[in-house]
Amino acid sequence: MPLLRSCNILRALCGSECWNAERLPALFGRITVLRARSMEVNMRKNKDGPRSSEFYRAILTLKTEEECRKFFDDICSVSEILAMEQRYEVARRLHDGLIYSAIMEETGASSAIISRVNRSIQYGVGGYEIVFNRLDEKK
């Protein structure tokens, strides 16, 4: 029933003249991309809001790796932690100059994740570079 309802919604949105079953994946793809872009814009608008400041100051109070693990274990689900760890590993390997296929093999990350992380490194605000440079200085 949900698929039928989705099809009816798409027919209403597209009009019967443009309805075509072959276009369905493209329409869902476009909807997903638009939804992701909308979420990204909202996150960027709110990233410096008052709620986030205390959270990041709280992280800065942590002094050891063990304290960080405990805090993130409490605040995040296991899948969220694993996703962040995987993105960090992907970013580190991209920073080190590895190619996508090697990163996929070593980390198990999909090409979509690797591409998303690469965009963050290339066009982001420089957070990865700050961390990598500081970790490299400590070596």
Secondary structure, DSSP 8 states (H G I E B T S, - for coil): -HHHHHHHHHHHHH-GGG--GGGHHHHHHHHHHHHHHHHHHHHHHHTTSHHHHHHHHHHHT--SHHHHHHHHHHHS-HHHHHHHHHHHHHHHHHHTT--HHHHHHHH---HHHHHHHHHHHHHS-SHHHHHHHHHHHH-
